[in-house]
C-alpha cells in the first residue's frame, strides 16, 4: 500500500513495505486515492515527491495475481484490468496541479518504470537499482499509453530502442548520461536528500498549480489524447 504525508508545501507519497511493490488493483487504488488527496489539498507552491521502501521502487504489474485466476483467459483479463486501472494514475499525475518528483532508490521495471516516468523529474540511485523493461524477455506487449509516454519523454530513439526492444538493464549512471533521468546519486540517502532539495526549490516559486498542470499536459498531446485529458486556457488572477 502507500501513505501520503504533508510537510509544509511538500507531499510525500511512499510505497510502503519491503516487497516488490507490484501494481495490483489494491496498490493502484491506494496510489490513486493518495494523488486525489494531494490534489484537493494543494496550494500555491505544492510539490509531490514519490518514493518507495525496500530494494524495489516497483517491479511492474502483479503477474502472480493475474496468473492466480486459474486459466489463461482469466489471467489475460486480470492483466488487462491492471493495464486499464493504471491509466487513471498516469492521468492523475499529468493533471496534478504541482511539480512531481520520483526518488527511485531501487529496481524499477515494466509498468513500475511507466509509473515512475509519469513524474516530471526522475532521480535515481547510481550504486544500486536498474531500469528494466522486460516485455521482450517475457513475451508481453507494452500498453499503448506507456509507448506514447516513452515516445514523448525519451528524446533519443536509440535509448528507446535499447530499453524497449533490447531489454537493456540500465543503471542510474547510464540513464543520467542518456538523459532518461534527471540525476543519479551514490546512495539512497543522497537520492532522497536531492529530491527534497529540488522540491523545496520548486516550492519557493509559489507557482499556480492549475497553470502548471495545463502547460504540462500541453507538452504531451499524444499521451493526453489517449488518457482523455483535455487542455484549457488558464490565466492567473495575479496578472
SULGIKA-V700209 format. One record per pair of residues at least 12 apart in sequence whose C-alpha atoms are under 8 Angstrom apart, sorted by the first residue. I is the first residue (numbers start at 1). J is the second residue. If there is no record, write none. Layout:
BEGIN
i = [I | I]
j = [J | J]
END
This chain:
BEGIN
i = [1 | 1 | 1 | 1 | 1 | 1 | 1 | 1 | 2 | 2 | 2 | 2 | 2 | 2 | 2 | 3 | 3 | 3 | 4 | 4 | 9 | 9 | 9 | 9 | 9 | 10 | 10 | 10 | 10 | 10 | 10 | 10 | 11 | 11 | 11 | 11 | 11 | 12 | 12 | 12 | 12 | 13 | 13 | 13 | 13 | 13 | 14 | 14 | 14 | 14 | 15 | 15 | 15 | 15 | 15 | 16 | 16 | 17 | 17 | 18 | 18 | 18 | 18 | 19 | 19 | 19 | 20 | 20 | 20 | 20 | 20 | 20 | 21 | 21 | 21 | 21 | 21 | 22 | 22 | 22 | 22 | 22 | 22 | 23 | 23 | 23 | 23 | 23 | 23 | 23 | 23 | 24 | 24 | 24 | 24 | 25 | 25 | 28 | 28 | 28 | 31 | 32 | 32 | 32 | 35 | 35 | 35 | 35 | 36 | 39 | 39 | 42 | 42 | 42 | 43 | 43 | 44 | 44 | 44 | 44 | 45 | 45 | 45 | 45 | 45 | 45 | 45 | 45 | 45 | 46 | 46 | 46 | 46 | 46 | 46 | 47 | 47 | 47 | 47 | 47 | 47 | 47 | 47 | 48 | 48 | 48 | 48 | 48 | 49 | 49 | 49 | 49 | 49 | 49 | 49 | 50 | 50 | 50 | 50 | 51 | 51 | 51 | 51 | 52 | 52 | 52 | 54 | 55 | 55 | 55 | 55 | 56 | 56 | 56 | 56 | 56 | 57 | 57 | 57 | 57 | 57 | 57 | 58 | 58 | 58 | 58 | 58 | 58 | 59 | 59 | 59 | 59 | 59 | 59 | 60 | 60 | 60 | 60 | 60 | 60 | 61 | 61 | 61 | 61 | 61 | 63 | 65 | 66 | 66 | 83 | 87 | 87 | 88 | 90 | 90 | 91 | 91 | 91 | 93 | 93 | 94 | 94 | 94 | 94 | 94 | 95 | 95 | 95 | 95 | 95 | 96 | 96 | 97 | 97 | 97 | 97 | 97 | 97 | 98 | 98 | 98 | 98 | 98 | 99 | 99 | 99 | 100 | 100 | 100 | 101 | 101 | 101 | 101 | 101 | 101 | 101 | 102 | 102 | 102 | 102 | 102 | 102 | 103 | 103 | 103 | 103 | 103 | 103 | 104 | 104 | 104 | 104 | 104 | 104 | 105 | 105 | 105 | 105 | 105 | 105 | 105 | 106 | 106 | 106 | 106 | 107 | 107 | 107 | 107 | 107 | 108 | 108 | 108 | 108 | 109 | 109 | 109 | 109 | 109 | 110 | 110 | 110 | 110 | 113 | 113 | 113 | 114 | 114 | 117 | 118 | 121 | 121 | 122 | 122 | 122 | 123 | 123 | 123 | 123 | 123 | 123 | 123 | 123 | 124 | 124 | 124 | 124 | 124 | 124 | 124 | 125 | 125 | 125 | 125 | 125 | 125 | 125 | 126 | 126 | 126 | 126 | 126 | 126 | 126 | 127 | 127 | 127 | 127 | 128 | 128 | 129 | 129 | 130 | 130 | 130 | 130 | 131 | 131 | 131 | 131 | 132 | 132 | 132 | 132 | 132 | 133 | 133 | 133 | 133 | 133 | 134 | 134 | 135 | 135 | 136 | 136 | 136 | 136 | 137 | 145 | 145 | 145 | 148 | 148 | 149 | 149 | 152 | 152 | 152 | 154 | 154 | 155 | 156 | 159 | 172 | 172 | 208 | 210 | 211 | 211 | 211 | 214 | 214 | 214 | 214 | 217 | 217 | 217 | 218]
j = [15 | 16 | 17 | 21 | 26 | 27 | 30 | 31 | 14 | 15 | 16 | 27 | 30 | 31 | 34 | 15 | 16 | 34 | 34 | 38 | 43 | 45 | 46 | 47 | 203 | 46 | 47 | 48 | 49 | 199 | 200 | 203 | 38 | 46 | 47 | 48 | 49 | 48 | 49 | 50 | 51 | 34 | 48 | 49 | 50 | 51 | 50 | 51 | 52 | 53 | 50 | 51 | 52 | 53 | 57 | 52 | 53 | 53 | 54 | 53 | 54 | 55 | 56 | 54 | 55 | 56 | 54 | 55 | 56 | 57 | 58 | 59 | 56 | 57 | 58 | 59 | 60 | 58 | 59 | 60 | 61 | 62 | 112 | 58 | 59 | 60 | 61 | 62 | 82 | 111 | 112 | 61 | 62 | 65 | 82 | 82 | 85 | 85 | 86 | 89 | 89 | 88 | 89 | 92 | 89 | 92 | 93 | 96 | 92 | 96 | 97 | 97 | 98 | 209 | 208 | 209 | 206 | 207 | 208 | 209 | 98 | 202 | 203 | 204 | 205 | 206 | 207 | 208 | 209 | 97 | 98 | 99 | 203 | 206 | 209 | 98 | 99 | 100 | 101 | 199 | 200 | 202 | 203 | 98 | 99 | 100 | 101 | 199 | 100 | 101 | 102 | 103 | 195 | 196 | 199 | 100 | 101 | 102 | 103 | 102 | 103 | 104 | 105 | 103 | 104 | 105 | 106 | 105 | 106 | 107 | 129 | 105 | 106 | 107 | 108 | 129 | 104 | 105 | 106 | 107 | 108 | 112 | 107 | 108 | 109 | 111 | 112 | 113 | 107 | 108 | 109 | 110 | 111 | 112 | 108 | 109 | 110 | 111 | 112 | 113 | 79 | 82 | 110 | 111 | 112 | 79 | 78 | 78 | 79 | 143 | 145 | 227 | 227 | 115 | 118 | 224 | 227 | 229 | 118 | 119 | 118 | 119 | 213 | 216 | 217 | 213 | 214 | 216 | 217 | 229 | 209 | 213 | 208 | 209 | 210 | 211 | 212 | 213 | 207 | 209 | 210 | 212 | 213 | 120 | 202 | 212 | 119 | 120 | 121 | 119 | 120 | 121 | 122 | 123 | 195 | 199 | 116 | 119 | 121 | 122 | 123 | 195 | 122 | 123 | 124 | 191 | 192 | 195 | 116 | 122 | 123 | 124 | 125 | 191 | 124 | 125 | 128 | 129 | 187 | 188 | 191 | 125 | 128 | 129 | 130 | 128 | 129 | 130 | 131 | 132 | 129 | 130 | 131 | 132 | 130 | 131 | 132 | 133 | 134 | 132 | 133 | 134 | 135 | 131 | 132 | 133 | 146 | 149 | 149 | 149 | 181 | 182 | 181 | 182 | 183 | 181 | 182 | 183 | 184 | 185 | 191 | 194 | 195 | 172 | 181 | 182 | 183 | 184 | 185 | 191 | 172 | 184 | 185 | 186 | 187 | 188 | 191 | 171 | 172 | 173 | 184 | 185 | 186 | 187 | 172 | 185 | 186 | 187 | 171 | 187 | 171 | 172 | 169 | 170 | 171 | 172 | 169 | 170 | 171 | 172 | 163 | 167 | 168 | 169 | 170 | 163 | 164 | 167 | 168 | 169 | 164 | 167 | 164 | 167 | 164 | 165 | 166 | 167 | 167 | 223 | 226 | 227 | 222 | 223 | 220 | 223 | 220 | 222 | 223 | 179 | 180 | 179 | 178 | 178 | 184 | 185 | 236 | 234 | 234 | 235 | 236 | 231 | 232 | 233 | 234 | 229 | 230 | 231 | 231]
END
